[in-house]
Each structure stands twice: as structure tokens, then as C-alpha cells.
Amino acid sequence: MPDKWLNRVIPWRGWDRPQALKPIEKVSARDCFQAHSVEIDKELARSSTTDQVRDSIRACDWDKPDHNLALPALLGFSGSVGLLAWTLETHGTVPAIRSWAQSTHFGSWYRGLTYQPNPAVSWRTAPAEFLRRTLATLPEAEYRVAVTELRDPAVHPVHAAYIAPTEPDLVAAALAITPVDHTSFGLLLCVVETESQVHELVVNTPTIYTRPYGMPNFATAAVRAGTAITEAIAAAFKNEADTDGRLELMDLLTYCPTPEAFRQLLGYAGTRGGYNAIRSALEHHPGVGLAELVRSGTEAAAVELQAFVLTQPEKVAAASPGLDDATRATIEKITAAHDALPESDSPPAILLNPPWIGRKKAAKPPVIELPTELPAAFHWSPGQRERLLATQPTFAFAPQYMPSWQRLAEGGYSAWQMQGAMVQLSSDDALALVRHWTPAARYWDAGWLPYALARFGVDAYPAAVRALDKSAVAAAYTLIPVRSHEVAPRMAEFLLRRGKLRAVALDWLRCHGLDAVAYLVPAALGRAGTHRRGAEAALRRLAVDHSREQVVDRAHRYGDEAAAAIAVLLDIDSLTILPARIPAPPAWLTPQLLPQIALPGRQSALPRELVPTLITMCQLGDADAPYAGLETVAALCDPESLSRWAWAIFQQYRRMDYPSKDVWVLRLQGWLGDDDTVRSLSPLIQAWPGESAHQRAVVGLDVLSDIGTDVALMHLYRISQKVPFKALRAKAADKIEQIADELELTPEQLGDRLVPDFGLSPQGTATLDFGPRQFVVGFDESLKPYLTDAEGKPRKALPKPAAADDADLAAAATKAFSALKKDVRGAASDQIARLQRAMRYQRRFDAADFRAYFVSHPLVGVLVRRLVWGTYETAEPNSPLLQSFRVAEDNSLADAEDNPFELDENAVVGAVHPAQLSAELLAAWSELFADYELLQPFPQLSRPVYRLTDSEKSTNVLSRFDKLTVPSRVLLGLAKQGWNRDTPADAGVQNSVIQTLPSGAEVSIDLDPGIPVGEPDMLGDQTIQRVELSSGTYGDIDPVLISEILADLTELERHRL
């Protein structure tokens, strides 16, 4: 251990490292009493103060204090180390120990001066540490007397062992106390010496933190107990919320030269500082680290292993004699494979002479002054304005406190106050407020503007324009539906920014499309500046999204000269559109660690000397498109090789804890990534919001959208449905809705089309070809894979290639099987949940879609064939069931009597709910499925049906569940059935769980005491106060959905406390 840790060790008697006593400023009893006299007087007045203590303090001569009550009470109240040092110097070691021991019988100051019969372990550990340091330096005779005093019952055993940790009887007595509170745990860390003692301490401590004792205790344990401390570090790391505390724990662990410690660090790879800790441990103990990296087999371990092998060859060579054969072989393989392909002598020319080398100064663009006389116009998405107008304010001013519109217009009111006022004011006053409102410099002030814009249209948008300089993002978002000569240049300017403002500008361009051209042309041909550069970029973007000809055609409204100038602008070679300063590759990126980029045919690779140029091209892209030169190079390289190269850059980026200015690395995955990139990136995107990286996760959604393959869009759709982070889920849903709008589909219909076929046969199987041998993969009712050989004999696992097998085919088949399992594992739960939701909410399909995306889909069809389907009168949720049928193994249709069933091409199809079946028909279907041994992916025919009582049908409150008490986490489980917690109220407590019905009404389960955000168990179990429907009566809800709601609530009954 280095000095930075050894200097933090709390010394003990017998430690061979010299330690001087910390200088302590002594405080006399009188000075200490005077410093605390006001607080002590208040405590003396409390009825809880012990009478003898009160009398002793009031009668005390503080120059000669009473060591039995008054001085211990003052020590306990103040926790003053200076007072204890004064006592030791003035009265000696034994009296000081006695007074301090008696002080531990007093409660902390906030509980009064109440004397307790038994000592307690105080959270103020400094006095005990002072005594520990003092005893470490005492002469032997004095030390023995002091230890005898520590054996007095007035001293808590934990304190006694902490102060004299070399006394076996004191240590044994302290470790025998269970359970151990977290303060005692910190003290006992400075006592334990053996692996069994550490284990016993960890097991007996319910919750372990690094506070209130801190890292000196862990440093002390590391010196006393050595490598055994890893178990305590692991327990503390699990509960430590403080990032700096975690970083220190990992740093301490890097000095532990054991395989267990290194494996522990590998488990922290995904946390902040985890990769740095792994690298440090490799530096300290390369032999141990290299062997564990090879054994781990994880992606994180592979990255670190390659980095160390390729950048630290001397240390690897020094450690090599002590390594096992498997580790040495892996290292040799990494070294040999890194530059396996010969470098090409004819690489892409653009890399040999990139456009920024020797570039000429651009010609001065023409400036044409054009009129800006077009009126403002709006483009609302379907239902958008109506939804805004229907927004109910959450606040209303009491009549006597209602400000005038003039006072409101001065600014300073929050968005919820303003929106409440907008509803309360007359139309004339509300319009006057909008016209005269002065925004304050607070980002939340503009949140009421969307409502104002929906209500007053053209009269309201200037207020949002005024707010752009104060609340840019909120105001810009409000202005997305507006195009005007004031708005267009600002949106164009935002296109040059990064982050949220650029995203808003792109949304604005998508919203208005070619209609925006007329409002952008004057700025694009105006004076030089950000407005002109932004308008030029916006027009180029529109030309890509639509066409050059259409943009130029729209510019003709300003005359031929203007249209010609716009044509010249759009014809500029995109390779020459470069920033004023060309960025250099970031310092954290090590190009020599990146894999080779193969050229087509994979017979040669891009020369490594050209890689920095390619990295620069990667940096030149903007938020929504790569630099044109990168596209040129990509077309001349092997796509899979380029994707692996881009991912290797991301791995280095991740190892450095995602430097914020280099977000281009994440966007690069969207430009060059493939399905393997998606499989690796998607779990990270879903985890980032929990690591305070929501914006990074949002960029990750753009990456999935940019990759755009079926697998990428499937993951995007899954995130929109399943992740626990509401904001990320909403962003993903926006992406899906945007894609669906472009295809003129609903998000659910898009979801139907986003299930990849994974290369399966129409029967839902895949053949794995080993050459002489073939194996078949199929899927059961839960879409879990199973294997058979070519003759249909079941196999437990895919075998390893035999000598007679084709090595290349077998390797490709093994890789394909691994990818297939991973993809289907994610898709399985999604598709089962989607079909169950379709039954619950009675989603309907037309016959053509049902056949194309359900029956004929090789994976979804496996599930479809295990369910009962029906035809309905209409697509409405409560429409009557007409007929029921199933899909047979050959995709033919049959009824409950197993007779052929003809599906009309105009039929409306849905998954049948048992509430829609007669008892006879339900029994017939159940018998048929049993005869064919068809297991269902979720309970359908066996699903319980619940109904309302007659009295419940006419009310909006289900009183049968009132006062039902259940654990908090049982309520969280309702999220799987579409229930969501409401908006946090005071202190971040969510007071209800809500199900939103297709009608827009809400069923609300009101809770007491409520569920705190982030700490669902903090307030304990939850009692249902009422189950209320927001509008209408429960009888208005269709029988299927009410059965499902009652089923959810009845399930809670099973957990009644």
C-alpha cells in the first residue's frame, strides 16, 4: 500500500509504522461548558433529563468537575476531543477513560441529558480514536492499567476492542455482539485481523456504508487483515451511494494482489471509475490481472486485456513466466491477430489527400436583400392543438389573491401559476397578458406558452419569441408549430448548436418541410452571421430530406436571381463544407489499440498511418449526419470490419467515463454500426438514466434510429415500452411515433412490423450447419430455444465442432446460434407481453395484417398457434365476438370442433378473452388444447374472469379494496399490467398508482403513506384508501377490461398484510 493509504491508517499499539499523535487543542471543562451553556440550559429544562445529572451540572465547580456525572455529561453532550485531552492531561489516563466511558451512557444532545444504564456506541468516534492513539504510545505498565479499566462493564465492548485491538478477549467480546450497527462496523473494521473475523463481521452487519467512519477504517483493516478485507469492501460498495466513496473503495482494492480482488474490480467495470481501477490493478499486479482477464471472458475484460497487451509489452513480458499456458496463448493470439492483414497499397484516395489539406478560401457568397412579408403560419400535428387546449391547470388563484394581468405580465410567476391564471382570466385579459408578458430569466417560466399558443395562435407566438433569450429550450419547443420570419432564422441558428436546441430545430424542419423554405431563403441570402449559416444548413438539410429541385423551386417566389443563388448554395461540394478549425483526435483515444479496417474482400487492410485522418472525419459529423467524406470511405471498406472498428472507439470512450465533448463517438455507432452494435449498446442505453446520464441515453436512441435495421428498431420499440425510466420511455415513444407517422401507421402497427424474422424458416426453425452434421433450433410456447439433430433427436446443447466438421461452417453456426439466442431472448418477452396487451385492451387487426404479421411470421407465429382468436363485429373494444378459431401447425385455421375455418378478407380479428366465451365454448376450446397438448404463452383459456357486483356498476369507487395493506413492492409490480405511479407530490412521494383506460378515464389506487421516488420501501407498507374512476362509472368499462382491472386488484389481496 502506498503512503496515501498508509497515512490514513488509525494506528494501534504494536504497529511498526511510526505515528506521531495528532496535535489536539485542549479545552478546559469551564471553557467547554461556557461554549455549550445555552444548549445545556435548554436540555436541563427538559423533563427527560435525569434529575441527578441536572443537580450535578448545576452544582458543578467546572474548575474541578465531578467525574461521576457532570464531566461525563459534558463529554457526552459536546463530543469534544479537546475536553477529553484536557481531562487526560489534568487528571491522568484512568480518570479520562472513566469519564469518557460514563459519557457513552448519555444520549446524543438531541435526546437530552438522560443517563442510560448501558453504554452505547456513539456516532461521534473521535474521542475513542483519541484514546486508541494515546494507548498506542503509553509505557507498558500504564497501558496495562488502562486496559484493565477498559474491561469495566461501563465500557461498551466495541469501544474497548477498538481502543485496544491487540487484546484477544476484548476483540472476541466485541465480535460476539450481533447484529452489528453501521457505526460499530466502522470501529470493528479497525479491530479484525483474520479472514474469519472479517466474514463474521460482514455477515452480522445488516447494512454497510463507508460513512460515518470513512476510509481510514478501511485502510486500517487493509493493513491489519490484508487481502481478507475484500469481502468488506464488496459489501460497502453495494450500499455506497456516494460516487467518491466508491472510487476510493475501488482504489484501495487495486492494491490487493489476489484473483478475488481483481474479479471484484471486473464486476465494477460499468460503474464510474471502474475501468480506471482495473487499469491501476493491472499496473500493480500484472500477473494476477492478466490471468483473471483471460478467465473472465467478458467484453470489458477483453477490452482491458487487449489494451494492456498492446500498450505495455514490457510488463507483459516480465509477468509471462508466472502465467499459465492458457493466458500466454491468449496473449500471443491478441498480438498475432492485431495486424493479421497486410496493409493495402491502394487505400481510399480521400484519406491520402483529405479535403482540408490545402483548401482554398471560399468565394464570397452573394448577399441579396429580400422582403420578409409572409404572414406567420401554423402546422399542428393531428390532435395536438386539441390536447393542449384540454390541458387542465394544476393550480388556481384564490379570488382574493388573483393578480391583475398587468402584474402577471411583469414576469416572475411559475408556469403552473401562469397557466392557472390563463384559465381564470377573461379572454381579453388573457390576450393582453400574452401580448405584454415579459419573460424572467428562469427556464421554467415558459412552460405555459404551449397552452397560450393553442388558444390565441398568431397573437401568442411573439411571446414565445421573446422568451427565446430567457428560456431557450422551452420557448423553442413551443414554437415548433410556427413558421414566420422571426421564428425561422432562430430555428436555423439552433441547427448550428448541439444538444436539445439542435434537436428542436430538426423537429421544426420535419414539422414544416418544404413550407419552411420561403421563410429561410431571406436569411440564407442575407448578411454573414449565424442566421445565414444556420439558414444555409437548414436548406441543405431540406434538400437531403426532399430534393434539391424542390427547394430551388420554392425559392423562385423571390425571383430567378434568388433561386439561382440558392441552387449554387446547394451545389457546393459537401466534402468542402468544413469547420474553420479541423479537430485533432482526442488525447484519450489510442489509435494503435483499434482493430484493422479490412477493405472489400478482407484480403488487405487500411494502413494504420491513415487511421488518424479517418478519426478526424468521424469528428466532423454533426448531430444528424456524418461528414460526407466518412460516407465515401465507408463505401470502400468492409462494413463489418468498420463496425467493429467504430465499436472499439466506443469501448475506449466508455473506459474514460464518456468525455462529454466527444459525443461524436456515440453518434458514430449510428453511422457505422450494425446489429452487433445494437445488441451491445441497447443494454447501456437502458441503464444510463439510472447513472444520471439521461441525455446520453437520448443520443443512444438516435443511434438506434440511425442504424435503422429491423433489430435496431425492435430494440427502440422495446425501450419505448419497457424501460423503467419514464423520460427515456417517452423519448423512445416519440421516435417510434415519428417513424410510424412517416409510414402512415400507428405505433402499435409499426410494432407489428418491427419483429425481425431472425432468419427463421416459415415453421419458426433455423438450421445450424456444421458441414457433415446439421442441427435444428426450434422454440417452445415461451419462445425458449430447443435443439434437435437432423433426425429430430433432442439435444441439450450445441456440441463443440468435431474433427470431421467443417471448421469455418461450425464457427459461423456457433456464432449465429449465440446471436439468435440473444435476439430471441429479448424479443420473446416483448412479443408475449404485446399479445397479452392486445387481449387485455382488445386491440383488433384486419385479416390481411393478421395473416402477414402474425400467422406468417416465423417467430410470432409460434405464439399465435397457441392462442384462441376471434372475429368481431367492429374494431371497437366492446364489439361482440362473432366466431372463434385457432391457427394450426400448417397455418390453416380451425374452429373449436377442429373443423376448417374460413377467415373473411374483411374480417376484424382479435385475441379472445375468456370473458367473451360462453361456458360451453370455453370448455370446448380447453379440451381441444389439452388434446393437442398445446401450452399457452400466457393464461388465456385458464384466465380467471372477474365481474362487478350490481352496486359497483353504478359507482366510481370500488370500496371492496379499501384499507387493504400490502408491501410497497407488490404495488410496483402492477407496472407490468400497465399501471403507472402518479406525479411525485411533496417530498417526492407518489400517492397513487394509475391505470389510464382507452377512453382517457383513469382508475386510481390512492395510497397511504405513498411511495417515495427512488426509495419505494422508505415509508413502509401501503394501505389502499380508495380505488376511484376519474369519470363515469365502472359499469361503463367493457367486461374484458374490468375483469383485468379486478384481476390486478384481486392479486393484491394475495399479499394482504
KAJOKA-V997534 format. One record per helix or strand. SS is the DSSP state (hx for helix, st for strand). FROM is the first residue (numbers start at 1). TO is the last residue. If there is no record, write none. Layout:
BEGIN
SS&FROM&TO ; SS&FROM&TO
END
This chain:
BEGIN
hx&3&6 ; hx&29&35 ; hx&37&44 ; hx&51&59 ; hx&70&78 ; hx&81&91 ; hx&93&103 ; st&106&106 ; hx&109&111 ; st&115&115 ; hx&126&136 ; hx&140&150 ; hx&157&163 ; hx&168&175 ; hx&182&189 ; hx&195&203 ; hx&215&239 ; hx&243&253 ; hx&259&267 ; hx&274&284 ; hx&286&296 ; hx&299&311 ; hx&313&320 ; hx&325&338 ; st&342&343 ; hx&349&352 ; st&377&378 ; hx&384&389 ; hx&399&401 ; hx&405&409 ; hx&415&424 ; hx&427&436 ; hx&443&456 ; hx&458&467 ; hx&472&481 ; st&482&483 ; hx&487&494 ; hx&500&524 ; hx&530&545 ; hx&548&558 ; hx&560&571 ; hx&574&576 ; hx&591&593 ; st&598&599 ; st&604&605 ; hx&608&619 ; hx&628&634 ; st&637&637 ; hx&639&655 ; hx&660&662 ; hx&664&672 ; hx&675&691 ; hx&694&707 ; hx&710&722 ; hx&726&742 ; hx&747&753 ; st&766&769 ; st&774&779 ; st&785&789 ; st&794&795 ; hx&807&840 ; st&845&846 ; hx&847&855 ; hx&860&864 ; st&868&872 ; st&881&887 ; st&893&894 ; st&900&900 ; st&908&911 ; hx&914&916 ; hx&919&931 ; hx&950&953 ; st&957&957 ; hx&959&961 ; st&965&966 ; hx&968&977 ; st&979&981 ; hx&986&988 ; st&989&996 ; st&1002&1012 ; st&1015&1015 ; st&1022&1029 ; hx&1034&1036 ; hx&1039&1053
END
